[in-house]
Amino acid sequence: MADESAIPSAEARFRELGLSFPASPKRTGNFLSAVQVGDLLFLSGQGSHDILGKVGVDLDVDTAYLAAREAALRLLALVKEELGSLDRVRRIVKLLGFVNCEAGFDRTPQVLNGASDLLAEIFGDAGRHARSAIGAIALPHDFAVEIEMIVQVEP
């Protein structure tokens, strides 16, 4: 059996990877960024504020992958804001990702791998999740990617 004390915490792993949270955008609208029900935390969609445009037209898949990674970092910033620590995450349950693209674009899963890969880097097996990757003809603010997430949390 592996020594669990040798596994770095999510907070430690985040620092080890040299990651930082993007600045939180101003919240507008009549909704919450996060809602906890029991041991599940539901996060509102977060977009790629720094990478804008239509994938396959304005952006290539590699750039869109980075946009998905940025959206995941924004989601993790909400988790930290809500829970106080990434170490309270028991597992990432589900991602629902939207990719701003033209009809016929079929590489949405490769784009969303930017978020999925990051979550696995930080949380290991607990970062592996169910996922849907959907193409959308438009996203708010011309985001390249928008992702929402469901997280199981420690009490």
C-alpha positions as CSV (number, residue, x, y, z in Angstrom):
1,M,0.0,0.0,0.0
2,A,1.3,3.4,-1.0
3,D,2.2,5.9,1.7
4,E,-0.4,8.6,1.4
5,S,1.8,11.2,3.2
6,A,4.1,11.0,0.2
7,I,1.3,12.3,-2.1
8,P,1.4,16.1,-2.2
9,S,-1.7,18.0,-1.4
10,A,-3.6,19.8,-4.2
11,E,-2.4,23.1,-2.8
12,A,1.2,21.9,-2.8
13,R,0.9,20.4,-6.3
14,F,-0.6,23.7,-7.6
15,R,2.4,25.6,-6.2
16,E,4.9,22.9,-7.5
17,L,3.5,23.3,-11.0
18,G,4.1,27.1,-10.8
19,L,0.4,27.9,-11.3
20,S,-1.5,31.0,-10.3
21,F,-5.1,32.0,-10.4
22,P,-6.3,34.5,-13.0
23,A,-7.9,37.7,-11.5
24,S,-11.6,37.1,-10.7
25,P,-13.9,38.9,-13.2
26,K,-16.6,41.2,-11.9
27,R,-19.7,39.2,-11.4
28,T,-22.9,40.4,-13.0
29,G,-26.3,38.9,-13.2
30,N,-28.7,37.3,-10.8
31,F,-26.9,34.0,-10.2
32,L,-24.2,32.6,-7.9
33,S,-20.7,31.5,-8.9
34,A,-20.9,28.4,-6.7
35,V,-23.7,26.5,-4.9
36,Q,-23.0,23.6,-2.5
37,V,-25.5,20.9,-2.0
38,G,-24.4,18.2,0.4
39,D,-20.9,17.2,-0.6
40,L,-21.2,18.5,-4.1
41,L,-20.1,22.0,-5.3
42,F,-21.7,23.2,-8.5
43,L,-19.7,25.9,-10.3
44,S,-21.1,28.3,-12.8
45,G,-19.4,28.4,-16.2
46,Q,-16.1,30.2,-16.5
47,G,-14.7,31.4,-19.8
48,S,-11.3,32.0,-21.2
49,H,-11.0,35.8,-20.7
50,D,-7.5,36.0,-22.2
51,I,-8.1,33.9,-25.3
52,L,-11.0,35.0,-27.4
53,G,-12.4,34.0,-30.8
54,K,-13.8,31.1,-32.8
55,V,-11.8,27.8,-32.7
56,G,-10.9,26.7,-36.2
57,V,-11.4,30.2,-37.6
58,D,-9.5,32.6,-35.3
59,L,-7.7,30.1,-33.2
60,D,-6.1,26.7,-33.7
61,V,-6.7,23.7,-31.4
62,D,-3.5,24.2,-29.5
63,T,-4.4,27.8,-28.5
64,A,-7.9,26.6,-27.7
65,Y,-6.4,23.9,-25.4
66,L,-4.7,26.8,-23.5
67,A,-8.1,28.6,-23.3
68,A,-9.6,25.4,-21.7
69,R,-6.7,25.3,-19.2
70,E,-7.4,29.0,-18.3
71,A,-11.1,28.3,-17.8
72,A,-10.2,25.4,-15.5
73,L,-7.9,27.8,-13.5
74,R,-10.8,30.2,-13.1
75,L,-13.0,27.4,-11.9
76,L,-10.3,26.3,-9.3
77,A,-10.1,30.0,-8.2
78,L,-13.9,29.7,-7.4
79,V,-13.3,26.5,-5.5
80,K,-10.6,28.1,-3.4
81,E,-12.8,31.1,-2.8
82,E,-15.7,29.0,-1.7
83,L,-13.9,26.3,0.3
84,G,-10.7,28.1,1.4
85,S,-8.4,25.4,0.1
86,L,-8.1,23.1,-2.9
87,D,-7.2,20.4,-0.4
88,R,-11.0,20.1,0.4
89,V,-11.6,18.7,-3.0
90,R,-12.3,15.0,-2.8
91,R,-12.7,14.5,-6.6
92,I,-13.6,16.4,-9.7
93,V,-17.0,14.8,-10.7
94,K,-18.0,16.3,-14.0
95,L,-17.0,19.0,-16.6
96,L,-19.4,20.4,-19.1
97,G,-17.4,22.3,-21.7
98,F,-18.5,24.5,-24.6
99,V,-16.1,25.4,-27.5
100,N,-16.9,28.5,-29.6
101,C,-16.7,27.0,-33.2
102,E,-18.3,26.8,-36.6
103,A,-20.7,24.0,-37.5
104,G,-18.8,20.9,-38.4
105,F,-15.9,21.4,-36.0
106,D,-15.3,18.0,-34.4
107,R,-12.2,18.5,-32.2
108,T,-14.0,19.8,-29.1
109,P,-12.7,16.8,-27.0
110,Q,-9.0,17.8,-27.9
111,V,-9.8,21.4,-26.8
112,L,-11.3,20.4,-23.5
113,N,-8.3,18.2,-22.8
114,G,-6.6,21.5,-21.7
115,A,-8.9,21.5,-18.6
116,S,-8.9,17.7,-18.1
117,D,-5.1,17.5,-18.2
118,L,-4.7,20.3,-15.8
119,L,-7.1,18.8,-13.3
120,A,-5.3,15.4,-13.5
121,E,-1.9,17.2,-13.0
122,I,-3.2,18.8,-9.8
123,F,-5.4,16.2,-8.3
124,G,-4.1,12.9,-9.7
125,D,-6.8,10.2,-10.1
126,A,-9.2,12.4,-8.1
127,G,-9.0,14.9,-11.0
128,R,-10.2,12.4,-13.6
129,H,-13.8,13.1,-14.3
130,A,-16.8,12.6,-16.5
131,R,-17.0,15.1,-19.3
132,S,-19.1,16.5,-22.1
133,A,-17.5,18.6,-24.9
134,I,-19.9,20.6,-27.0
135,G,-19.5,22.9,-29.9
136,A,-21.3,26.2,-29.7
137,I,-21.9,28.7,-32.5
138,A,-21.2,31.6,-30.0
139,L,-20.2,32.1,-26.4
140,P,-20.5,35.1,-24.1
141,H,-17.9,37.8,-24.6
142,D,-16.5,35.8,-27.6
143,F,-14.8,33.3,-25.1
144,A,-13.1,30.5,-27.0
145,V,-14.1,28.1,-24.3
146,E,-16.5,28.1,-21.3
147,I,-16.6,25.3,-18.8
148,E,-18.7,24.5,-15.8
149,M,-17.7,21.9,-13.1
150,I,-19.1,19.7,-10.4
151,V,-16.8,18.9,-7.5
152,Q,-17.2,16.5,-4.6
153,V,-15.8,18.1,-1.4
154,E,-14.7,17.0,2.0
155,P,-17.0,18.0,4.8
